[in-house]
Amino acid sequence: MVDELRKEIAIQQKKGLPFIMASVIIWLLIVLVSILNINMNMKNLLVFCCSCPLLPLAWLIGKLIKVDIFSKQNPLGQLGFIFTLNQMIYLLIVMWVFS
């Protein structure tokens, strides 16, 4: 049952292509930040800011290539969304540590 759902969602979401494409864009932004001639604290902050738009960027790319990244018909899609929201806790912790 779970294997069937996993295969189905992999096909529906084109094996995570929107997230892969969003990650490539984010890593390019991080490379650009790393070659800037600025102090390390500013680089750290900018790298942090570059990583924040992963979900919205993946959603936008999914819309462009006609992939529903949340897949409401498949329960694993909702589970994946919950795991993605867990990243918000990580971002809050990092923001607290930087302050």
GIRAVEN-V758202 format. One record per residue. N is the residue number from 1. PSI is psi in whole degrees, 0 to 359 (* if undefined). D_CENTER is the distance of its C-alpha to the mean C-alpha in Angstrom with 2 decimals. Layout:
n=N psi=PSI d_center=D_CENTER
n=N psi=PSI d_center=D_CENTER
//
This chain:
n=1 psi=308 d_center=27.04
n=2 psi=322 d_center=23.63
n=3 psi=322 d_center=23.73
n=4 psi=316 d_center=24.55
n=5 psi=320 d_center=21.67
n=6 psi=317 d_center=19.26
n=7 psi=319 d_center=20.86
n=8 psi=315 d_center=20.89
n=9 psi=327 d_center=17.22
n=10 psi=321 d_center=16.49
n=11 psi=315 d_center=18.89
n=12 psi=321 d_center=17.73
n=13 psi=14 d_center=14.10
n=14 psi=45 d_center=15.40
n=15 psi=38 d_center=14.08
n=16 psi=21 d_center=10.36
n=17 psi=319 d_center=11.18
n=18 psi=322 d_center=8.89
n=19 psi=324 d_center=5.74
n=20 psi=315 d_center=8.38
n=21 psi=320 d_center=9.60
n=22 psi=322 d_center=6.73
n=23 psi=322 d_center=6.63
n=24 psi=316 d_center=10.35
n=25 psi=316 d_center=10.57
n=26 psi=319 d_center=8.93
n=27 psi=327 d_center=11.27
n=28 psi=320 d_center=14.03
n=29 psi=320 d_center=13.78
n=30 psi=321 d_center=14.01
n=31 psi=317 d_center=16.96
n=32 psi=318 d_center=18.56
n=33 psi=320 d_center=18.42
n=34 psi=335 d_center=19.89
n=35 psi=357 d_center=22.81
n=36 psi=148 d_center=23.73
n=37 psi=72 d_center=26.98
n=38 psi=168 d_center=26.12
n=39 psi=161 d_center=26.56
n=40 psi=323 d_center=24.24
n=41 psi=319 d_center=23.42
n=42 psi=320 d_center=22.24
n=43 psi=315 d_center=20.14
n=44 psi=316 d_center=18.49
n=45 psi=317 d_center=17.82
n=46 psi=322 d_center=16.47
n=47 psi=318 d_center=14.09
n=48 psi=314 d_center=12.84
n=49 psi=328 d_center=12.63
n=50 psi=329 d_center=10.80
n=51 psi=343 d_center=7.79
n=52 psi=322 d_center=7.85
n=53 psi=22 d_center=6.95
n=54 psi=307 d_center=3.27
n=55 psi=311 d_center=4.24
n=56 psi=324 d_center=7.59
n=57 psi=318 d_center=7.34
n=58 psi=321 d_center=6.22
n=59 psi=316 d_center=8.92
n=60 psi=315 d_center=11.23
n=61 psi=321 d_center=11.16
n=62 psi=320 d_center=11.74
n=63 psi=319 d_center=14.60
n=64 psi=322 d_center=15.98
n=65 psi=12 d_center=16.25
n=66 psi=53 d_center=17.25
n=67 psi=128 d_center=14.77
n=68 psi=103 d_center=14.27
n=69 psi=346 d_center=10.84
n=70 psi=343 d_center=12.47
n=71 psi=77 d_center=15.73
n=72 psi=339 d_center=18.19
n=73 psi=335 d_center=20.99
n=74 psi=127 d_center=19.56
n=75 psi=334 d_center=19.40
n=76 psi=334 d_center=16.74
n=77 psi=319 d_center=14.34
n=78 psi=323 d_center=15.16
n=79 psi=318 d_center=14.82
n=80 psi=323 d_center=11.28
n=81 psi=319 d_center=10.57
n=82 psi=318 d_center=12.62
n=83 psi=324 d_center=10.87
n=84 psi=321 d_center=7.53
n=85 psi=334 d_center=10.08
n=86 psi=335 d_center=11.52
n=87 psi=334 d_center=9.04
n=88 psi=323 d_center=11.06
n=89 psi=317 d_center=14.05
n=90 psi=315 d_center=12.86
n=91 psi=321 d_center=12.29
n=92 psi=320 d_center=15.72
n=93 psi=316 d_center=17.32
n=94 psi=319 d_center=16.34
n=95 psi=322 d_center=17.65
n=96 psi=318 d_center=20.74
n=97 psi=320 d_center=21.35
n=98 psi=335 d_center=21.21
n=99 psi=* d_center=23.66
//
